Amino acid sequence: MQTSSAPGKVYLFGEHAVVYGEPAIPCTIERRATVTVEQRSDDRLRVEASDLSLEGFAVEYGGNGSGGKSERSPDIDVPESLLEAATGYIDGAISQAREAARVPEAGFEVSIDSEIPLGAGLGSSAAVVVATIDAASRELGTKLEPRALAERAYQVEYEVQDGQASRADTFCSATGGAVRVEGSECRPIDAPNLPFVIGYDGGTGDTADLVSGVRELREQYSFAADTVGAIGDIVREGERALEAGEIEQVGELMNFDHGLLAALGVSARSLDAMVWAARDAGALGAKLTGAGGGGCIVALDPGEETSQALRYTVDCVETFRAELDAEGARQEDRP
Ligand code: PMV
């Protein structure tokens, strides 16, 4: 039996623009997905998730890379779309571990326990995929280096998300800390410890829809294309400010980035309400994180004011502090 965990992330700068080759800077936060795997004597998979949906579910099916939908027999009744998404990521991660360890027939019991809200811009799927590949490949006797782990996790996201995935989430979760992603170039960057405050509206955005909305705007209007380019400029300036430890400027640039994302149509009333509550409370900066449409905002505030203001914001259902987590995927003691 092996257990691994991997962190979620926030985008400090650059979501959406990263899809068009601009750089982005995601940072891992201290909220993890933990995955325990145990090899079985047959080639089937049994996946148990306590937090992938509010109710939790368990599902057992013929694995062996086929994913064989018809063989799936959920223990409990959950929507097919949720099962499809969750088992798609797990199937892909298990296939990658089998391939890495060259044990194509391996079956597993997989148990997932995540502290990261689903589909809310905090990289929950990447964290689950990274932790699953890490644990399952170790269970089969192969230890993957963080970059190899990141690449395999990216392949899974790319397939499950029909090609609409950048390397940002998976690289960040596998390696930890603040990273810079530009196309296939990914590297860690120096960043001071950032006082993140997260606000969550309880909802999700549809990443594929939001990405295609930006693509259409960009094709229709040259000023939308310029807006995407301007986000790239913010990221470059933000990288410099981060490396110089100029946190106030980092905050100012986050505000700028949020404004441009809103101009591209990917914010939401609830996200704007949380961003403004944070700013009014004196946060150094605040912006949506991830695809947008709903989900989370990230603010910078070393004090308690932003958390308190978010707690009183109607649109915010949960708020928590999260330090920058310098560690990526890691082995955990057995539960
Ligand atoms: O919402 P998330 O965490 O899946 O982030 C999506 C970020 C996008 O830039 C919109 C898409 C991508 O794959 O980079």
Boltz pocket constraint, residues with backbone or C-beta under 6 A from the ligand:
constraints:
  - pocket:
      binder: B
      contacts: [[A, 14], [A, 15], [A, 16], [A, 17], [A, 18], [A, 19], [A, 119], [A, 120], [A, 121], [A, 122], [A, 123], [A, 164], [A, 165], [A, 166], [A, 167], [A, 168], [A, 169], [A, 207], [A, 211], [A, 289], [A, 290], [A, 291], [A, 292]]
      max_distance: 6.0
